[in-house]
Amino acid sequence: MPETLPEIAPKAASAAPVIVVFGAFVALALAGSVLLWAHYGTTVFFETIRAGFAACFG
């Protein structure tokens, strides 16, 4: 059995840029949703959800 363990690079450091990009994408999508909701109101969102359900389960 070897006396030393092999060096293993930490995976969290290499995943940091992916987490940052994903977080930025989620933040932009949320901000866009809030802006569209404020501009068009709830009707557009509820119609979109209804159309999605109709397409999936129609």
A tleap script that builds the chain and sets N, CA, C and O, in Angstrom:
source leaprc.protein.ff14SB
mol = sequence {
  NMET PRO GLU THR LEU PRO GLU ILE ALA PRO
  LYS ALA ALA SER ALA ALA PRO VAL ILE VAL
  VAL PHE GLY ALA PHE VAL ALA LEU ALA LEU
  ALA GLY SER VAL LEU LEU TRP ALA HIE TYR
  GLY THR THR VAL PHE PHE GLU THR ILE ARG
  ALA GLY PHE ALA ALA CYS PHE CGLY
}
set mol.1.N position { 0.845 -1.178 0.000 }
set mol.1.CA position { 0.000 0.000 0.000 }
set mol.1.C position { 0.891 1.242 0.000 }
set mol.1.O position { 1.821 1.324 0.802 }
set mol.2.N position { 0.627 2.210 -0.881 }
set mol.2.CA position { 1.504 3.381 -0.925 }
set mol.2.C position { 1.371 4.235 0.337 }
set mol.2.O position { 0.338 4.252 1.006 }
set mol.3.N position { 2.453 4.935 0.626 }
set mol.3.CA position { 2.485 5.775 1.824 }
set mol.3.C position { 1.728 7.096 1.628 }
set mol.3.O position { 1.242 7.680 2.596 }
set mol.4.N position { 1.631 7.557 0.398 }
set mol.4.CA position { 0.947 8.833 0.141 }
set mol.4.C position { -0.251 8.605 -0.766 }
set mol.4.O position { -0.283 7.670 -1.566 }
set mol.5.N position { -1.196 9.447 -0.626 }
set mol.5.CA position { -2.381 9.388 -1.471 }
set mol.5.C position { -2.180 10.250 -2.705 }
set mol.5.O position { -1.498 11.272 -2.622 }
set mol.6.N position { -2.742 9.884 -3.833 }
set mol.6.CA position { -2.581 10.721 -5.028 }
set mol.6.C position { -3.319 12.054 -4.865 }
set mol.6.O position { -4.347 12.141 -4.193 }
set mol.7.N position { -2.773 13.063 -5.486 }
set mol.7.CA position { -3.398 14.383 -5.453 }
set mol.7.C position { -4.649 14.379 -6.317 }
set mol.7.O position { -4.602 13.958 -7.472 }
set mol.8.N position { -5.748 14.835 -5.779 }
set mol.8.CA position { -7.004 14.925 -6.525 }
set mol.8.C position { -7.399 16.388 -6.578 }
set mol.8.O position { -7.533 17.046 -5.546 }
set mol.9.N position { -7.584 16.887 -7.784 }
set mol.9.CA position { -7.964 18.287 -7.946 }
set mol.9.C position { -9.376 18.492 -7.419 }
set mol.9.O position { -10.252 17.665 -7.674 }
set mol.10.N position { -9.613 19.572 -6.693 }
set mol.10.CA position { -10.973 19.833 -6.198 }
set mol.10.C position { -11.916 20.138 -7.351 }
set mol.10.O position { -11.599 20.950 -8.219 }
set mol.11.N position { -13.065 19.494 -7.362 }
set mol.11.CA position { -14.016 19.668 -8.450 }
set mol.11.C position { -14.809 20.957 -8.315 }
set mol.11.O position { -15.323 21.467 -9.311 }
set mol.12.N position { -14.920 21.493 -7.113 }
set mol.12.CA position { -15.695 22.714 -6.899 }
set mol.12.C position { -15.045 23.900 -7.609 }
set mol.12.O position { -15.751 24.779 -8.103 }
set mol.13.N position { -13.729 23.939 -7.669 }
set mol.13.CA position { -13.052 25.059 -8.312 }
set mol.13.C position { -13.299 25.059 -9.817 }
set mol.13.O position { -13.423 26.126 -10.417 }
set mol.14.N position { -13.371 23.889 -10.434 }
set mol.14.CA position { -13.599 23.837 -11.871 }
set mol.14.C position { -15.067 24.039 -12.220 }
set mol.14.O position { -15.381 24.361 -13.365 }
set mol.15.N position { -15.969 23.860 -11.268 }
set mol.15.CA position { -17.394 24.027 -11.517 }
set mol.15.C position { -17.852 25.458 -11.270 }
set mol.15.O position { -18.981 25.804 -11.618 }
set mol.16.N position { -17.016 26.289 -10.685 }
set mol.16.CA position { -17.412 27.648 -10.339 }
set mol.16.C position { -17.866 28.467 -11.553 }
set mol.16.O position { -18.904 29.124 -11.465 }
set mol.17.N position { -17.147 28.462 -12.679 }
set mol.17.CA position { -17.625 29.251 -13.819 }
set mol.17.C position { -18.979 28.774 -14.352 }
set mol.17.O position { -19.795 29.581 -14.797 }
set mol.18.N position { -19.210 27.476 -14.307 }
set mol.18.CA position { -20.489 26.938 -14.774 }
set mol.18.C position { -21.608 27.409 -13.858 }
set mol.18.O position { -22.688 27.767 -14.329 }
set mol.19.N position { -21.361 27.411 -12.569 }
set mol.19.CA position { -22.362 27.857 -11.604 }
set mol.19.C position { -22.654 29.343 -11.796 }
set mol.19.O position { -23.811 29.757 -11.713 }
set mol.20.N position { -21.636 30.142 -12.048 }
set mol.20.CA position { -21.820 31.576 -12.261 }
set mol.20.C position { -22.631 31.836 -13.526 }
set mol.20.O position { -23.539 32.667 -13.513 }
set mol.21.N position { -22.322 31.145 -14.609 }
set mol.21.CA position { -23.051 31.334 -15.870 }
set mol.21.C position { -24.500 30.890 -15.711 }
set mol.21.O position { -25.412 31.573 -16.178 }
set mol.22.N position { -24.718 29.754 -15.058 }
set mol.22.CA position { -26.080 29.278 -14.826 }
set mol.22.C position { -26.858 30.258 -13.955 }
set mol.22.O position { -28.026 30.535 -14.227 }
set mol.23.N position { -26.227 30.780 -12.920 }
set mol.23.CA position { -26.871 31.765 -12.054 }
set mol.23.C position { -27.236 33.033 -12.805 }
set mol.23.O position { -28.305 33.603 -12.584 }
set mol.24.N position { -26.348 33.479 -13.697 }
set mol.24.CA position { -26.638 34.671 -14.502 }
set mol.24.C position { -27.806 34.408 -15.446 }
set mol.24.O position { -28.653 35.280 -15.640 }
set mol.25.N position { -27.859 33.214 -16.035 }
set mol.25.CA position { -28.967 32.868 -16.923 }
set mol.25.C position { -30.293 32.861 -16.162 }
set mol.25.O position { -31.295 33.382 -16.651 }
set mol.26.N position { -30.296 32.273 -14.973 }
set mol.26.CA position { -31.516 32.226 -14.166 }
set mol.26.C position { -31.942 33.632 -13.768 }
set mol.26.O position { -33.130 33.953 -13.805 }
set mol.27.N position { -30.989 34.468 -13.389 }
set mol.27.CA position { -31.308 35.844 -13.003 }
set mol.27.C position { -31.891 36.625 -14.181 }
set mol.27.O position { -32.847 37.379 -14.004 }
set mol.28.N position { -31.328 36.455 -15.381 }
set mol.28.CA position { -31.862 37.141 -16.562 }
set mol.28.C position { -33.256 36.641 -16.918 }
set mol.28.O position { -34.127 37.434 -17.277 }
set mol.29.N position { -33.471 35.340 -16.822 }
set mol.29.CA position { -34.793 34.793 -17.117 }
set mol.29.C position { -35.825 35.298 -16.112 }
set mol.29.O position { -36.949 35.623 -16.493 }
set mol.30.N position { -35.459 35.364 -14.852 }
set mol.30.CA position { -36.373 35.862 -13.832 }
set mol.30.C position { -36.671 37.346 -14.033 }
set mol.30.O position { -37.821 37.773 -13.924 }
set mol.31.N position { -35.642 38.123 -14.324 }
set mol.31.CA position { -35.846 39.547 -14.568 }
set mol.31.C position { -36.725 39.774 -15.793 }
set mol.31.O position { -37.601 40.639 -15.775 }
set mol.32.N position { -36.504 39.014 -16.843 }
set mol.32.CA position { -37.338 39.127 -18.035 }
set mol.32.C position { -38.779 38.766 -17.752 }
set mol.32.O position { -39.695 39.424 -18.246 }
set mol.33.N position { -38.990 37.727 -16.960 }
set mol.33.CA position { -40.349 37.331 -16.601 }
set mol.33.C position { -41.055 38.416 -15.802 }
set mol.33.O position { -42.226 38.710 -16.041 }
set mol.34.N position { -40.348 39.000 -14.866 }
set mol.34.CA position { -40.945 40.062 -14.053 }
set mol.34.C position { -41.279 41.274 -14.918 }
set mol.34.O position { -42.338 41.880 -14.752 }
set mol.35.N position { -40.393 41.628 -15.829 }
set mol.35.CA position { -40.668 42.773 -16.709 }
set mol.35.C position { -41.855 42.502 -17.630 }
set mol.35.O position { -42.698 43.376 -17.831 }
set mol.36.N position { -41.923 41.298 -18.189 }
set mol.36.CA position { -43.064 40.970 -19.048 }
set mol.36.C position { -44.360 40.932 -18.253 }
set mol.36.O position { -45.400 41.377 -18.738 }
set mol.37.N position { -44.305 40.407 -17.044 }
set mol.37.CA position { -45.487 40.354 -16.198 }
set mol.37.C position { -45.963 41.779 -15.886 }
set mol.37.O position { -47.159 42.065 -15.938 }
set mol.38.N position { -45.025 42.660 -15.566 }
set mol.38.CA position { -45.384 44.042 -15.244 }
set mol.38.C position { -45.977 44.756 -16.460 }
set mol.38.O position { -46.868 45.593 -16.315 }
set mol.39.N position { -45.487 44.430 -17.649 }
set mol.39.CA position { -45.959 45.112 -18.855 }
set mol.39.C position { -47.290 44.565 -19.353 }
set mol.39.O position { -48.199 45.336 -19.662 }
set mol.40.N position { -47.415 43.244 -19.434 }
set mol.40.CA position { -48.595 42.627 -20.043 }
set mol.40.C position { -49.629 42.134 -19.030 }
set mol.40.O position { -50.776 41.889 -19.401 }
set mol.41.N position { -49.261 41.990 -17.803 }
set mol.41.CA position { -50.194 41.513 -16.794 }
set mol.41.C position { -50.235 39.992 -16.740 }
set mol.41.O position { -49.466 39.308 -17.415 }
set mol.42.N position { -51.138 39.485 -15.933 }
set mol.42.CA position { -51.189 38.045 -15.685 }
set mol.42.C position { -51.832 37.269 -16.827 }
set mol.42.O position { -51.608 36.065 -16.953 }
set mol.43.N position { -52.616 37.926 -17.647 }
set mol.43.CA position { -53.354 37.223 -18.697 }
set mol.43.C position { -52.435 36.469 -19.639 }
set mol.43.O position { -52.701 35.315 -19.975 }
set mol.44.N position { -51.363 37.105 -20.067 }
set mol.44.CA position { -50.443 36.468 -21.012 }
set mol.44.C position { -49.818 35.228 -20.393 }
set mol.44.O position { -49.691 34.202 -21.061 }
set mol.45.N position { -49.432 35.306 -19.145 }
set mol.45.CA position { -48.782 34.173 -18.503 }
set mol.45.C position { -49.754 33.020 -18.301 }
set mol.45.O position { -49.402 31.864 -18.534 }
set mol.46.N position { -50.967 33.324 -17.872 }
set mol.46.CA position { -51.935 32.255 -17.670 }
set mol.46.C position { -52.336 31.620 -18.995 }
set mol.46.O position { -52.548 30.409 -19.053 }
set mol.47.N position { -52.444 32.402 -20.047 }
set mol.47.CA position { -52.756 31.840 -21.367 }
set mol.47.C position { -51.615 30.964 -21.867 }
set mol.47.O position { -51.855 29.931 -22.491 }
set mol.48.N position { -50.382 31.365 -21.601 }
set mol.48.CA position { -49.230 30.570 -22.007 }
set mol.48.C position { -49.208 29.239 -21.262 }
set mol.48.O position { -48.954 28.194 -21.862 }
set mol.49.N position { -49.469 29.275 -19.974 }
set mol.49.CA position { -49.516 28.044 -19.188 }
set mol.49.C position { -50.642 27.142 -19.674 }
set mol.49.O position { -50.461 25.932 -19.808 }
set mol.50.N position { -51.819 27.739 -19.941 }
set mol.50.CA position { -52.951 26.966 -20.420 }
set mol.50.C position { -52.626 26.325 -21.766 }
set mol.50.O position { -52.942 25.154 -21.979 }
set mol.51.N position { -51.998 27.071 -22.678 }
set mol.51.CA position { -51.635 26.531 -23.980 }
set mol.51.C position { -50.599 25.402 -23.835 }
set mol.51.O position { -50.644 24.422 -24.579 }
set mol.52.N position { -49.685 25.538 -22.896 }
set mol.52.CA position { -48.694 24.484 -22.656 }
set mol.52.C position { -49.338 23.212 -22.143 }
set mol.52.O position { -48.988 22.118 -22.588 }
set mol.53.N position { -50.274 23.338 -21.212 }
set mol.53.CA position { -51.002 22.163 -20.716 }
set mol.53.C position { -51.819 21.521 -21.824 }
set mol.53.O position { -51.869 20.296 -21.929 }
set mol.54.N position { -52.463 22.344 -22.657 }
set mol.54.CA position { -53.261 21.811 -23.743 }
set mol.54.C position { -52.382 21.054 -24.748 }
set mol.54.O position { -52.790 20.026 -25.289 }
set mol.55.N position { -51.167 21.577 -24.993 }
set mol.55.CA position { -50.261 20.907 -25.926 }
set mol.55.C position { -49.743 19.583 -25.361 }
set mol.55.O position { -49.560 18.616 -26.100 }
set mol.56.N position { -49.512 19.545 -24.062 }
set mol.56.CA position { -48.975 18.324 -23.452 }
set mol.56.C position { -50.057 17.276 -23.200 }
set mol.56.O position { -49.868 16.093 -23.482 }
set mol.57.N position { -51.186 17.724 -22.671 }
set mol.57.CA position { -52.197 16.775 -22.218 }
set mol.57.C position { -53.473 16.811 -23.059 }
set mol.57.O position { -54.414 16.058 -22.813 }
set mol.58.N position { -53.486 17.698 -24.052 }
set mol.58.CA position { -54.626 17.992 -24.869 }
set mol.58.C position { -55.423 16.899 -25.357 }
set mol.58.O position { -56.408 17.119 -26.061 }
savepdb mol mol.pdb
quit
